[in-house]
C-alpha cells in the first residue's frame, strides 16, 4: 500500500516540474526549482506549491 503514496508523489513531482518549465522565469531559476523538487520530492513539492513560480498556460 505504501507504493501508492510513492506513485502519487512521483506524479505530483512530474506535474510540478512541467509547471516550472512552463514559467517565464530565467533558466537558472527554473533549474534551481527543478533541482529542489527532484532532490526533495515531498518537501520540494510543498515549498514549490507555496513559493514557487506558477505556469503560464494560455
mmCIF file of the C-alpha atoms, coordinates in Angstrom:
data_MODEL
# 
_entry.id   MODEL 
# 
loop_
_atom_site.group_PDB 
_atom_site.id 
_atom_site.type_symbol 
_atom_site.label_atom_id 
_atom_site.label_alt_id 
_atom_site.label_comp_id 
_atom_site.label_asym_id 
_atom_site.label_entity_id 
_atom_site.label_seq_id 
_atom_site.pdbx_PDB_ins_code 
_atom_site.Cartn_x 
_atom_site.Cartn_y 
_atom_site.Cartn_z 
_atom_site.occupancy 
_atom_site.B_iso_or_equiv 
_atom_site.pdbx_formal_charge 
_atom_site.auth_seq_id 
_atom_site.auth_comp_id 
_atom_site.auth_asym_id 
_atom_site.auth_atom_id 
_atom_site.pdbx_PDB_model_num 
ATOM 1  C CA . UNK A 1 1  ? 0.000  0.000  0.000   1.00 0.00 ? 1  UNK A CA 1 
ATOM 2  C CA . UNK A 1 2  ? 2.925  2.374  0.580   1.00 0.00 ? 2  UNK A CA 1 
ATOM 3  C CA . UNK A 1 3  ? 3.847  2.230  -3.101  1.00 0.00 ? 3  UNK A CA 1 
ATOM 4  C CA . UNK A 1 4  ? 0.627  4.118  -3.911  1.00 0.00 ? 4  UNK A CA 1 
ATOM 5  C CA . UNK A 1 5  ? 1.885  7.071  -1.846  1.00 0.00 ? 5  UNK A CA 1 
ATOM 6  C CA . UNK A 1 6  ? 5.166  6.938  -3.776  1.00 0.00 ? 6  UNK A CA 1 
ATOM 7  C CA . UNK A 1 7  ? 3.384  6.883  -7.118  1.00 0.00 ? 7  UNK A CA 1 
ATOM 8  C CA . UNK A 1 8  ? 1.224  9.859  -6.112  1.00 0.00 ? 8  UNK A CA 1 
ATOM 9  C CA . UNK A 1 9  ? 4.294  11.866 -5.043  1.00 0.00 ? 9  UNK A CA 1 
ATOM 10 C CA . UNK A 1 10 ? 6.060  10.932 -8.296  1.00 0.00 ? 10 UNK A CA 1 
ATOM 11 C CA . UNK A 1 11 ? 3.114  12.076 -10.429 1.00 0.00 ? 11 UNK A CA 1 
ATOM 12 C CA . UNK A 1 12 ? 2.805  15.339 -8.489  1.00 0.00 ? 12 UNK A CA 1 
ATOM 13 C CA . UNK A 1 13 ? 6.545  15.966 -8.849  1.00 0.00 ? 13 UNK A CA 1 
ATOM 14 C CA . UNK A 1 14 ? 6.371  15.427 -12.610 1.00 0.00 ? 14 UNK A CA 1 
ATOM 15 C CA . UNK A 1 15 ? 3.435  17.832 -12.764 1.00 0.00 ? 15 UNK A CA 1 
ATOM 16 C CA . UNK A 1 16 ? 5.355  20.411 -10.695 1.00 0.00 ? 16 UNK A CA 1 
ATOM 17 C CA . UNK A 1 17 ? 8.426  20.120 -12.934 1.00 0.00 ? 17 UNK A CA 1 
ATOM 18 C CA . UNK A 1 18 ? 6.284  20.533 -16.053 1.00 0.00 ? 18 UNK A CA 1 
ATOM 19 C CA . UNK A 1 19 ? 4.691  23.607 -14.492 1.00 0.00 ? 19 UNK A CA 1 
ATOM 20 C CA . UNK A 1 20 ? 8.093  25.039 -13.611 1.00 0.00 ? 20 UNK A CA 1 
ATOM 21 C CA . UNK A 1 21 ? 9.281  24.560 -17.184 1.00 0.00 ? 21 UNK A CA 1 
ATOM 22 C CA . UNK A 1 22 ? 6.227  26.497 -18.451 1.00 0.00 ? 22 UNK A CA 1 
ATOM 23 C CA . UNK A 1 23 ? 7.014  29.666 -16.496 1.00 0.00 ? 23 UNK A CA 1 
ATOM 24 C CA . UNK A 1 24 ? 8.566  32.920 -17.681 1.00 0.00 ? 24 UNK A CA 1 
ATOM 25 C CA . UNK A 1 25 ? 11.397 32.641 -15.165 1.00 0.00 ? 25 UNK A CA 1 
ATOM 26 C CA . UNK A 1 26 ? 15.056 32.561 -16.184 1.00 0.00 ? 26 UNK A CA 1 
ATOM 27 C CA . UNK A 1 27 ? 16.667 29.224 -16.945 1.00 0.00 ? 27 UNK A CA 1 
ATOM 28 C CA . UNK A 1 28 ? 18.756 29.419 -13.767 1.00 0.00 ? 28 UNK A CA 1 
ATOM 29 C CA . UNK A 1 29 ? 15.659 29.915 -11.616 1.00 0.00 ? 29 UNK A CA 1 
ATOM 30 C CA . UNK A 1 30 ? 13.910 27.027 -13.366 1.00 0.00 ? 30 UNK A CA 1 
ATOM 31 C CA . UNK A 1 31 ? 16.881 24.725 -12.792 1.00 0.00 ? 31 UNK A CA 1 
ATOM 32 C CA . UNK A 1 32 ? 17.038 25.608 -9.090  1.00 0.00 ? 32 UNK A CA 1 
ATOM 33 C CA . UNK A 1 33 ? 13.339 24.868 -8.616  1.00 0.00 ? 33 UNK A CA 1 
ATOM 34 C CA . UNK A 1 34 ? 13.543 21.641 -10.629 1.00 0.00 ? 34 UNK A CA 1 
ATOM 35 C CA . UNK A 1 35 ? 16.531 20.502 -8.551  1.00 0.00 ? 35 UNK A CA 1 
ATOM 36 C CA . UNK A 1 36 ? 14.657 21.275 -5.332  1.00 0.00 ? 36 UNK A CA 1 
ATOM 37 C CA . UNK A 1 37 ? 11.622 19.268 -6.408  1.00 0.00 ? 37 UNK A CA 1 
ATOM 38 C CA . UNK A 1 38 ? 13.751 16.413 -7.770  1.00 0.00 ? 38 UNK A CA 1 
ATOM 39 C CA . UNK A 1 39 ? 16.091 16.013 -4.776  1.00 0.00 ? 39 UNK A CA 1 
ATOM 40 C CA . UNK A 1 40 ? 13.498 16.657 -2.046  1.00 0.00 ? 40 UNK A CA 1 
ATOM 41 C CA . UNK A 1 41 ? 10.336 15.181 -3.573  1.00 0.00 ? 41 UNK A CA 1 
ATOM 42 C CA . UNK A 1 42 ? 7.786  15.815 -0.816  1.00 0.00 ? 42 UNK A CA 1 
ATOM 43 C CA . UNK A 1 43 ? 9.337  18.850 0.844   1.00 0.00 ? 43 UNK A CA 1 
ATOM 44 C CA . UNK A 1 44 ? 10.289 20.393 -2.506  1.00 0.00 ? 44 UNK A CA 1 
ATOM 45 C CA . UNK A 1 45 ? 6.742  19.925 -3.769  1.00 0.00 ? 45 UNK A CA 1 
ATOM 46 C CA . UNK A 1 46 ? 5.309  21.655 -0.699  1.00 0.00 ? 46 UNK A CA 1 
ATOM 47 C CA . UNK A 1 47 ? 7.780  24.558 -0.940  1.00 0.00 ? 47 UNK A CA 1 
ATOM 48 C CA . UNK A 1 48 ? 7.097  24.952 -4.668  1.00 0.00 ? 48 UNK A CA 1 
ATOM 49 C CA . UNK A 1 49 ? 3.326  24.942 -4.079  1.00 0.00 ? 49 UNK A CA 1 
ATOM 50 C CA . UNK A 1 50 ? 3.542  27.899 -1.695  1.00 0.00 ? 50 UNK A CA 1 
ATOM 51 C CA . UNK A 1 51 ? 6.537  29.866 -3.004  1.00 0.00 ? 51 UNK A CA 1 
ATOM 52 C CA . UNK A 1 52 ? 7.445  28.650 -6.480  1.00 0.00 ? 52 UNK A CA 1 
ATOM 53 C CA . UNK A 1 53 ? 6.735  30.059 -9.903  1.00 0.00 ? 53 UNK A CA 1 
ATOM 54 C CA . UNK A 1 54 ? 3.427  29.010 -11.423 1.00 0.00 ? 54 UNK A CA 1 
ATOM 55 C CA . UNK A 1 55 ? 2.947  28.024 -15.053 1.00 0.00 ? 55 UNK A CA 1 
ATOM 56 C CA . UNK A 1 56 ? 1.574  30.280 -17.746 1.00 0.00 ? 56 UNK A CA 1 
ATOM 57 C CA . UNK A 1 57 ? -0.949 28.093 -19.561 1.00 0.00 ? 57 UNK A CA 1 
ATOM 58 C CA . UNK A 1 58 ? -2.595 30.222 -22.139 1.00 0.00 ? 58 UNK A CA 1 
# 
